[in-house]
Amino acid sequence: MLIGEVARRSGVSTRMLRHYDSLGLVRPTGRTVGGYREYSAEDIRRIFHVESLRSLGLSLRQIGRALRDPAFTPSALVSDLIRRTEDRLRRERELLERLHAVNASEPSEWQGVLRIVELVHGLNSPSAARRQQAVLAPTEEARVPTELLAGAVLTEADPNVAGALRWALARAGGAGVSSVASGLSAENVDVRRRAVLAIAAMPGDEATAALTGALGDPDPTVRGRAALALGTRGATSAVPTLVDMVVEGTNDVEAAEVLGALARDPGCADRIMSALVAELAAHTADATVRIRLVQALAEMPVAIARGVLRRLTDDDDRAVALVASVLVGVPDERPARKSDRGDRRRRLV
């Protein structure tokens, strides 16, 4: 079969067939009297073999090696092809994200497009300093898409860069809450922690709703960050988690301060005091927990906490009583005998 017919039936151009011949990949077994290339059935099968390997992404050099070496095993080569294909797909995804980011920014001129592209490049830099610089750079030329910032904050491990991203998102108002809130349902706990920190810095009812949902997260850090942010916003739904934080010793000082601020509302004060007193009764054998609870009581309004603190100055645990005495301003004048201590505690109660 002459080269023109082979090209028509195989779909491989005559130019490529001549190239295969020059490389020694597929050399026709015969020549006509006029010197034209003549391909046998085996030659044609080899052409399809070459084309099949090309479809996998092999270079012509790799194909030649595979065809020449009978001991050649494809496993290593295929693994390399997989790696290179994954790299190419990653680059294509990055390009797609870049195009979406540019489109979302709705730039009115090319300067805006260049700014968004520069930001995307900066956020993909291996240098934390470069990423931070990209976030903090002036953005007058174009609106920075909140989706781009949200995606970056959920994956950013460097605390300084993450802080810059949270600042940028907060400046955007509540527009990026929905994008960041998706991170609250991630399997990766680090992503959920980054999400709750970012949302905590955002204003608005949508952010408050997302934080309220995070109170049910299985991770105590996520729950705690959500509770602190909600308590600062005056949300009483955070009270049980804040009390748990005092008991567990997780950011207990911050939690106590937020509880104290919430207790300025008379409608919430009784609820907080009841919860703290109940925990005191439930942890009679753990002085460390009780001391944290006593310190939390000191953050409450004086009018509602003084009575409880005075009673605790006569607590059976000397450490608890001393802390309560200092906080309420009562000197430690308890008698040495345990029976006397008990009598005095009963009189104060």
Sequence and secondary structure as in RCSB ss.txt:
>XXXX:A:sequence
MLIGEVARRSGVSTRMLRHYDSLGLVRPTGRTVGGYREYSAEDIRRIFHVESLRSLGLSLRQIGRALRDPAFTPS
ALVSDLIRRTEDRLRRERELLERLHAVNASEPSEWQGVLRIVELVHGLNSPSAARRQQAVLAPTEEARVPTELLA
GAVLTEADPNVAGALRWALARAGGAGVSSVASGLSAENVDVRRRAVLAIAAMPGDEATAALTGALGDPDPTVRGR
AALALGTRGATSAVPTLVDMVVEGTNDVEAAEVLGALARDPGCADRIMSALVAELAAHTADATVRIRLVQALAEM
PVAIARGVLRRLTDDDDRAVALVASVLVGVPDERPARKSDRGDRRRRLV
>XXXX:A:secstr
 BHHHHHHHH   HHHHHHHHHHTSS  SEE TT  EE  HHHHHHHHHHHHHHHTT  HHHHHHHHH TT  HH
HHHHHHHHHHHHHHHHHHHHHHHHHHHHHH  SSHHHHHHHHHHHHHHT S HHHHHHHHHS  TTS   HHHHH
HHHHH   HHHHHHHHHHHHHTTTTTHHHHHGGGG SSHHHHHHHHHHHHT  SHHHHHHHHHHTT SSHHHHHH
HHHHHHHTT GGGHHHHHHHHHHTSSHHHHHHHHHHHTTSHHHHHHHHHHHHHHHHHTTT HHHHHHHHHHHTTS
 HHHHHHHHHHHTT SSHHHHHHHHHHHT      SSHHHHHHHHHHH 
